[in-house]
Every structure is written in structure tokens, then in C-alpha cells.
Amino acid sequence: MAGFRTLSTGLRALQPGGFGADPSGERMARIRRSPHFKDGVFQNPGGPARTRPSGSALD
């Protein structure tokens, strides 16, 4: 159990402070200026998510 605690503490230290935080200030202003920010949400430019082909080993 001590090994797990050490690992999770070490991984937590690698996360930047703003990781997962809501954008604010200049970062939010940059997002709003993006051509991919439409109707109040950020639209990923890649289109719809890819799906696995039928018969995939991951099915």
C-alpha cells in the first residue's frame, strides 16, 4: 500500500496547477478568439470521433 501512495503522490506532482481547471482571464480570451469557438463551446476541428471498424479486436 505504501508503494501505491508513493506512486500517486509522485504522479500528482507532475500535473500542472491548472490541469483540469476552468479557463479564465487571458486563456479564456484566447479561446473565445479562436475560430473553433462557436455558440459558447469549443468545437474540435477534427470532425466526428472515429469509431473502430466492426470485428475490431477491441470489441
C-alpha angles and dihedrals in degrees: 000000000000090000091055091049091051092048095049091047090050093049092048089055090058094058115096115240095250096046107134093001122132112260118253140165117008093356091057090046089054091050092050091051091053116108086227093062106094133159092359097306136085112250114208107230095219094084123228118354116269118248129210117257116253111269091034116157088239094061 
